[in-house]
Amino acid sequence: MEIIGDGFLSRHLARSFADRHADVTAIAAGVTKTTSATLADFDREAALVYDVVRRARRSGRTVVFFSTASDSMYGTHDCPGLVEGPVYPVSAYGRHKLGLEEILARSGVDYLAFRLSHIVGEGQRPHQLIPSLGRQILGGSVTVHRNAHRDLLDVEHLLLALDRVLASGVRQKVINVASGVLEPIERIVDSIEDRLGVVAERTTVDVPVVSMPTNTDRLRRLVPEWAGLGFGEDYLPRLLDKYLDVLCARVAGPARTPQAL
């Protein structure tokens, strides 16, 4: 696999697929900041996707693009979280990702667009959800959005999904890759506090929130073992037991308000 990028996801892809799926180019260098990305950030990602598509048209390679299954894409009441259904992105970030999906669909190349929920794993950047919450809690105060929910997914399960779908030969598809389970942000904060032994001062902010469960029917059809991975009430504790210590060590430092919780 040709892997473009040098961040959290690209490093995991390199460890798993450096010598596999030789005809695939994975773009793991895109915008990840949902609320503070600039026009220049969006332009850089678009230019990268255009370049990869043009090369793939000449070489016949498959392009893997990582999009979003967050509220940025599915954050309206009339959007059912289905890849086959209508989407009305609520932010520039969501509209940007949807636009790049459409570029791929019209390009004529073999492609897969994976709409990702909130991925959790070793090596995450400080602005991402669990490191950001850990930093705030260790600093003694945390800000949460009332009634917000997040779909969390172990990076190892993302890699499993990618491997299985690529091996199946399926192409020209948009696929939600998520647990399908919405965790209340309050439960996530409670669970982190319990493990860190810290009770942080909590500021609750009222903002418009629409949390739609991400539909994973297409993924479950393509990856039969997905249904047996244990997504449910015990999934959050398992994720935190596995990753919290290393993520908090990585982001230790002054607390700051996260971008979106």
N, C-alpha and C positions, 0 to 999 in steps of 0.2 A: 504494500500500500504506500502510495505517495501521500505524505501528511504535511499539510501546509499550516504552520503555526508553531509557537514555542511556549504555549501556556499550559494551564491545568489539563484541558482535554487532550491537547496534542501529545502531551507526555504519556498519558494513559493509552492513547491510540498507538503510539510508537512501541510501548512495551508489549502490547497485545498483537499488533498486526504488521510490524515492520517487515516481516518475511512472508506475509500472507496477503491474499487478495491483490495480486500484483497489478491488475488492470484497473484499480480504483484510485481516485484522488479524493481525499477527504479535506474539506476546507474547515480547519479548526483555528481560524484567526479572525473571527468576526467580532462584531460589537456584542458585548455582554452586559453593559450598563443600561438598565432599562429606562432610567429617568434623566441621566446627566450626559448622555452621549451627544456629541456635537454634529453639526452638518458635515464637518471634515471627517469625523469618524465614520459616518454613514457612506460618504463618498469613497473613502479608502476601501471599505468592505465591498461596495458595489464594483469598483474598478478591479478588485481581486477576483470576484466572481466572474466578471466579464472575461478576464484574461484566462481563467481556468476553463470556461466554457469554450472559448475559441480554440484553445489547445486540444480540448477533448473532441471537438468536431474534427480535427485533423487526425487525431490518434485513435479514436474509438474508445477512449477510456470512459469509465463510469464516474460520475461526480456525486459525492456525498456532501450535502449541505445541511448544517445544523440551524434550524429555525427555533421558534418558541411556541410552547403550549401554555404559556403563562396568561395572566389576566390581560396582558398587553395584546394578545391575540383573541382570547375568548371572554373578554370582560364585559359583555353586555347580556341583559336578561333574555334577549331573543337569539342568542348564540349557544347552541347545545353542546359545544365542545367536540363536535364531530368533524373529522377531516373531509367528509363528503358534504357537510352542510355549509350554510352561509357563515361567513365570519365578518365582523365589523370591528377591526382593531381600534383600540381606544387611545393609542399613543403613537407618536412618531416611530418609536422602536418597533411596535407591532406592524405598522403599515410598511415600514422598511423591509422587515423580514418577509411579509406576504408578497411584496413587490419582487424580491429576489427569487422567491419560489416561482412566481409567474415567469420570470426570465428563463429559469431552468426549463419550465414546462414548454415554453415556446422555442427553445433553442435547438431541438432535434437531437440532443445528446441523451445517452442513458444517464439517468440521475435518480437519486433518492433524497427526499427532503424529510429530515427527522425533526418533528416539533417536540422539543424537550421541555419537561417540567423542571423543577429545581433540583439539579444534580448535586449530590453530596459525595465528597471523596477527598483523599489526601492530596495536598498541593493546591487547594482552592485559594483564590485571591481574597484579600481582606474585605472587599466590598460585597462578596457573595453572602448568602443568607446566614448560614450557620457560623462562619467566622465573624461576621458582623455582629450577630447577636452575642456570641461569646465574648467579643471585645467589649461590648457595652456592659454586659453583666459583670465581667471582671472589673470594669471601671466603676461599678456601683450604681449605674442608672441605665435604663433601657426604654426605648420608645417603641410602642406597638400601635398598629391601626386596629381599632375596634372591629370585631367580627371578621377580620381577615383570616384567610386559610391558605395553606401552601401544600402542593403535591410534591413530596420529596422522593428522590430516587437515587439509590446507590449507583455510583459510576460503573461498578462491575456489572450491574444489571443492564445499563446502557450498552456496554461492550458486548454482552451476550446477545442483546437484541440486534445490534449492528452485524455481528458475525452471522447470526442465523438468517437474517433477511438477505444479506449479500450472497450467502451460500445457496439460498433458495432460487436465485436467478430473477427474482422480482425486481422490476425497474419501473421508472416513470410513475412513482407513487409518493404521496405525502403520507407520513405515518406518525401518529402520536406515540411518543415513547414516555410513559409515565406510569406511576403506580395505580392511578385511578382513584386514590384515596386522598381526601382533603383533610389535612391536619389543622385544627384551630391554632392560630399563632400563640394564643395564651398557653396551650398545652406544650408547644415547642419551647417556649420560654421557661415554663415550670420545670420541664424535664432537664433543660440545660442547667438551671439553677440547682436542682437536686444533685446533679453530678459534680458541679463545681463547688458545692457547699457555700454558695453565695445567694443571698436574697437581695436583689437589686431594687432600687427605687424605680417604680414603673410609671411612665407617663403614657396615658392612653389618648390617642388622637382620633377624632371622628372625621373620617374622609369617606367619599363614596366608594363602596366596596361591592363588587359582584364576584362571587367565587363559584364558578361552574366546574363540576367534576369533569376531568378530561376523559373522553371516551377512548378506550383502548381495544375496541372490538377488532379492528383491522390488525393490530399488532398480535393479539391473541390468536387470530387465525394463522398468522405467519410464524409465530413462535409458540408452539403448543405448550411448552414448559412454563410460559409466563404465568399461567393460572396457579402454578404450584410454588411460586417464589415467596409466598407468605405475606403478601400485602394485606395489612389489616392493623389491628390495634397494637400489635407487638413490633411492627416494622420500625416506627420511630425510635423506641428504646434500643433496638438492635443497631440502627444507624449511629445513634449517639454513642453507644458503648464502643463501637468500632472506630469512630473517627474523631470524637470531640476533643480528646486530649491532644492529638497531633495538630488539629486545626487551631485550637486555642494557643498552643505553643507558637505556632506560625504567626499569629496575629497579635501576640502580646504587645501591649503598648497603650497609649492614651485612648480612651473611648471617644467615639464620635457617632453622631446620628447616622444611621444607614440610609441608603437611597430609598428603599421601599420595602416595608415589612408587612 
